Amino acid sequence: KFEAVILDNETADISIDLNLTERVLAIDNEGKWVVESISEPANPFDEWKTER
């Protein structure tokens, strides 16, 4: 979903709604957005020790 409200000749309010299936990091780098994929966190269940 994308929405934009033009405020004047130089500015606008913009909304972007994304259904993401992976973790990403978005950084504003001097006015340009840089989006990087980041690794998933470790599964905490893998580190739990269980005994039967």
N, CA, C and O atoms as CSV, one atom per row, in Angstrom:
chain,resi,resn,atom,element,x,y,z
A,1,LYS,N,N,0.855,-1.167,0.000
A,1,LYS,CA,C,0.000,0.000,0.000
A,1,LYS,C,C,0.899,1.228,0.000
A,1,LYS,O,O,1.877,1.282,0.746
A,2,PHE,N,N,0.579,2.197,-0.820
A,2,PHE,CA,C,1.353,3.428,-0.928
A,2,PHE,C,C,0.390,4.604,-0.865
A,2,PHE,O,O,-0.616,4.631,-1.574
A,3,GLU,N,N,0.698,5.560,-0.024
A,3,GLU,CA,C,-0.104,6.775,0.070
A,3,GLU,C,C,0.822,7.971,0.081
A,3,GLU,O,O,1.891,7.932,0.689
A,4,ALA,N,N,0.412,9.036,-0.594
A,4,ALA,CA,C,1.191,10.272,-0.598
A,4,ALA,C,C,0.243,11.455,-0.518
A,4,ALA,O,O,-0.765,11.512,-1.223
A,5,VAL,N,N,0.580,12.393,0.348
A,5,VAL,CA,C,-0.157,13.650,0.458
A,5,VAL,C,C,0.829,14.753,0.117
A,5,VAL,O,O,1.802,14.974,0.837
A,6,ILE,N,N,0.572,15.445,-0.989
A,6,ILE,CA,C,1.442,16.530,-1.418
A,6,ILE,C,C,1.145,17.749,-0.549
A,6,ILE,O,O,0.019,18.246,-0.531
A,7,LEU,N,N,2.154,18.226,0.167
A,7,LEU,CA,C,1.981,19.371,1.058
A,7,LEU,C,C,2.231,20.686,0.328
A,7,LEU,O,O,1.496,21.656,0.514
A,8,ASP,N,N,3.257,20.716,-0.491
A,8,ASP,CA,C,3.554,21.884,-1.331
A,8,ASP,C,C,4.481,21.424,-2.449
A,8,ASP,O,O,4.653,20.221,-2.642
A,9,ASN,N,N,5.079,22.347,-3.187
A,9,ASN,CA,C,5.933,21.978,-4.323
A,9,ASN,C,C,7.220,21.265,-3.920
A,9,ASN,O,O,7.889,20.684,-4.775
A,10,GLU,N,N,7.581,21.297,-2.641
A,10,GLU,CA,C,8.845,20.702,-2.210
A,10,GLU,C,C,8.701,19.579,-1.194
A,10,GLU,O,O,9.672,18.866,-0.936
A,11,THR,N,N,7.524,19.398,-0.610
A,11,THR,CA,C,7.385,18.391,0.446
A,11,THR,C,C,6.113,17.563,0.269
A,11,THR,O,O,5.129,18.006,-0.324
A,12,ALA,N,N,6.175,16.341,0.808
A,12,ALA,CA,C,5.025,15.444,0.791
A,12,ALA,C,C,5.114,14.517,1.991
A,12,ALA,O,O,6.206,14.200,2.461
A,13,ASP,N,N,3.966,14.087,2.483
A,13,ASP,CA,C,3.901,13.033,3.492
A,13,ASP,C,C,3.692,11.726,2.734
A,13,ASP,O,O,2.741,11.596,1.964
A,14,ILE,N,N,4.578,10.763,2.952
A,14,ILE,CA,C,4.524,9.500,2.218
A,14,ILE,C,C,4.439,8.342,3.201
A,14,ILE,O,O,5.156,8.310,4.201
A,15,SER,N,N,3.559,7.396,2.910
A,15,SER,CA,C,3.418,6.185,3.711
A,15,SER,C,C,3.546,4.984,2.786
A,15,SER,O,O,2.870,4.907,1.760
A,16,ILE,N,N,4.419,4.046,3.153
A,16,ILE,CA,C,4.591,2.808,2.397
A,16,ILE,C,C,4.392,1.650,3.368
A,16,ILE,O,O,5.108,1.541,4.364
A,17,ASP,N,N,3.431,0.795,3.083
A,17,ASP,CA,C,3.125,-0.352,3.934
A,17,ASP,C,C,3.562,-1.613,3.199
A,17,ASP,O,O,3.017,-1.944,2.146
A,18,LEU,N,N,4.554,-2.321,3.759
A,18,LEU,CA,C,5.096,-3.519,3.125
A,18,LEU,C,C,4.879,-4.736,4.011
A,18,LEU,O,O,5.051,-4.664,5.228
A,19,ASN,N,N,4.508,-5.834,3.411
A,19,ASN,CA,C,4.449,-7.109,4.123
A,19,ASN,C,C,5.775,-7.814,3.888
A,19,ASN,O,O,5.959,-8.478,2.869
A,20,LEU,N,N,6.691,-7.670,4.825
A,20,LEU,CA,C,8.029,-8.242,4.677
A,20,LEU,C,C,8.091,-9.632,5.285
A,20,LEU,O,O,7.430,-9.927,6.280
A,21,THR,N,N,8.892,-10.469,4.670
A,21,THR,CA,C,9.061,-11.820,5.192
A,21,THR,C,C,10.481,-12.055,5.690
A,21,THR,O,O,10.833,-13.181,6.042
A,22,GLU,N,N,11.294,-11.015,5.722
A,22,GLU,CA,C,12.640,-11.132,6.272
A,22,GLU,C,C,12.986,-9.848,7.009
A,22,GLU,O,O,12.398,-8.795,6.762
A,23,ARG,N,N,13.945,-9.949,7.911
A,23,ARG,CA,C,14.370,-8.779,8.676
A,23,ARG,C,C,15.275,-7.918,7.822
A,23,ARG,O,O,16.188,-8.414,7.162
A,24,VAL,N,N,15.009,-6.618,7.843
A,24,VAL,CA,C,15.851,-5.676,7.106
A,24,VAL,C,C,16.159,-4.485,7.996
A,24,VAL,O,O,15.437,-4.200,8.952
A,25,LEU,N,N,17.231,-3.801,7.669
A,25,LEU,CA,C,17.628,-2.588,8.360
A,25,LEU,C,C,17.616,-1.468,7.331
A,25,LEU,O,O,18.319,-1.544,6.323
A,26,ALA,N,N,16.819,-0.424,7.575
A,26,ALA,CA,C,16.743,0.717,6.659
A,26,ALA,C,C,17.414,1.914,7.325
A,26,ALA,O,O,17.047,2.299,8.435
A,27,ILE,N,N,18.399,2.500,6.646
A,27,ILE,CA,C,19.170,3.619,7.187
A,27,ILE,C,C,19.093,4.788,6.214
A,27,ILE,O,O,19.283,4.617,5.010
A,28,ASP,N,N,18.812,5.984,6.748
A,28,ASP,CA,C,18.834,7.203,5.940
A,28,ASP,C,C,20.283,7.667,5.857
A,28,ASP,O,O,20.841,8.152,6.842
A,29,ASN,N,N,20.889,7.517,4.690
A,29,ASN,CA,C,22.288,7.871,4.478
A,29,ASN,C,C,22.344,9.140,3.635
A,29,ASN,O,O,22.338,9.077,2.406
A,30,GLU,N,N,22.398,10.277,4.293
A,30,GLU,CA,C,22.470,11.579,3.627
A,30,GLU,C,C,21.334,11.775,2.631
A,30,GLU,O,O,21.554,12.211,1.502
A,31,GLY,N,N,20.118,11.450,3.060
A,31,GLY,CA,C,18.942,11.664,2.221
A,31,GLY,C,C,18.580,10.512,1.308
A,31,GLY,O,O,17.562,10.575,0.618
A,32,LYS,N,N,19.390,9.452,1.284
A,32,LYS,CA,C,19.093,8.276,0.464
A,32,LYS,C,C,18.920,7.079,1.385
A,32,LYS,O,O,19.745,6.844,2.268
A,33,TRP,N,N,17.852,6.328,1.180
A,33,TRP,CA,C,17.597,5.165,2.020
A,33,TRP,C,C,18.422,3.978,1.543
A,33,TRP,O,O,18.434,3.643,0.359
A,34,VAL,N,N,19.108,3.350,2.489
A,34,VAL,CA,C,19.884,2.137,2.231
A,34,VAL,C,C,19.212,1.015,3.017
A,34,VAL,O,O,19.054,1.113,4.234
A,35,VAL,N,N,18.819,-0.045,2.324
A,35,VAL,CA,C,18.132,-1.168,2.962
A,35,VAL,C,C,19.031,-2.389,2.868
A,35,VAL,O,O,19.467,-2.771,1.782
A,36,GLU,N,N,19.307,-3.005,4.027
A,36,GLU,CA,C,20.177,-4.178,4.083
A,36,GLU,C,C,19.453,-5.323,4.768
A,36,GLU,O,O,18.730,-5.118,5.743
A,37,SER,N,N,19.650,-6.515,4.258
A,37,SER,CA,C,19.121,-7.706,4.897
A,37,SER,C,C,19.999,-8.033,6.103
A,37,SER,O,O,21.225,-7.965,6.017
A,38,ILE,N,N,19.376,-8.387,7.221
A,38,ILE,CA,C,20.144,-8.779,8.404
A,38,ILE,C,C,19.766,-10.205,8.786
A,38,ILE,O,O,18.657,-10.659,8.507
A,39,SER,N,N,20.676,-10.888,9.412
A,39,SER,CA,C,20.440,-12.289,9.760
A,39,SER,C,C,19.373,-12.406,10.839
A,39,SER,O,O,19.153,-11.491,11.633
A,40,GLU,N,N,18.727,-13.549,10.840
A,40,GLU,CA,C,17.705,-13.829,11.839
A,40,GLU,C,C,18.380,-14.096,13.184
A,40,GLU,O,O,19.504,-14.596,13.227
A,41,PRO,N,N,17.702,-13.768,14.271
A,41,PRO,CA,C,18.294,-14.048,15.583
A,41,PRO,C,C,18.376,-15.559,15.814
A,41,PRO,O,O,17.652,-16.337,15.193
A,42,ALA,N,N,19.253,-15.947,16.700
A,42,ALA,CA,C,19.392,-17.370,17.034
A,42,ALA,C,C,18.106,-17.867,17.680
A,42,ALA,O,O,17.438,-17.133,18.408
A,43,ASN,N,N,17.775,-19.105,17.408
A,43,ASN,CA,C,16.596,-19.714,18.003
A,43,ASN,C,C,16.929,-20.070,19.453
A,43,ASN,O,O,17.803,-20.906,19.683
A,44,PRO,N,N,16.261,-19.462,20.438
A,44,PRO,CA,C,16.617,-19.731,21.838
A,44,PRO,C,C,16.388,-21.189,22.236
A,44,PRO,O,O,17.038,-21.681,23.159
A,45,PHE,N,N,15.474,-21.887,21.555
A,45,PHE,CA,C,15.210,-23.282,21.891
A,45,PHE,C,C,16.403,-24.175,21.563
A,45,PHE,O,O,16.558,-25.238,22.164
A,46,ASP,N,N,17.251,-23.761,20.616
A,46,ASP,CA,C,18.437,-24.543,20.276
A,46,ASP,C,C,19.456,-24.559,21.415
A,46,ASP,O,O,20.276,-25.473,21.499
A,47,GLU,N,N,19.410,-23.561,22.284
A,47,GLU,CA,C,20.393,-23.458,23.360
A,47,GLU,C,C,19.887,-24.006,24.693
A,47,GLU,O,O,20.664,-24.139,25.638
A,48,TRP,N,N,18.613,-24.320,24.779
A,48,TRP,CA,C,18.065,-24.866,26.017
A,48,TRP,C,C,18.462,-26.325,26.145
A,48,TRP,O,O,18.357,-27.096,25.192
A,49,LYS,N,N,18.919,-26.695,27.331
A,49,LYS,CA,C,19.288,-28.085,27.581
A,49,LYS,C,C,18.109,-28.774,28.260
A,49,LYS,O,O,17.570,-28.294,29.257
A,50,THR,N,N,17.734,-29.889,27.700
A,50,THR,CA,C,16.630,-30.652,28.286
A,50,THR,C,C,17.103,-32.074,28.548
A,50,THR,O,O,17.952,-32.604,27.832
A,51,GLU,N,N,16.544,-32.674,29.578
A,51,GLU,CA,C,16.865,-34.059,29.909
A,51,GLU,C,C,15.573,-34.813,30.093
A,51,GLU,O,O,14.591,-34.293,30.624
A,52,ARG,N,N,15.597,-36.035,29.647
A,52,ARG,CA,C,14.407,-36.878,29.832
A,52,ARG,C,C,14.743,-38.068,30.674
A,52,ARG,O,O,13.876,-38.899,30.944
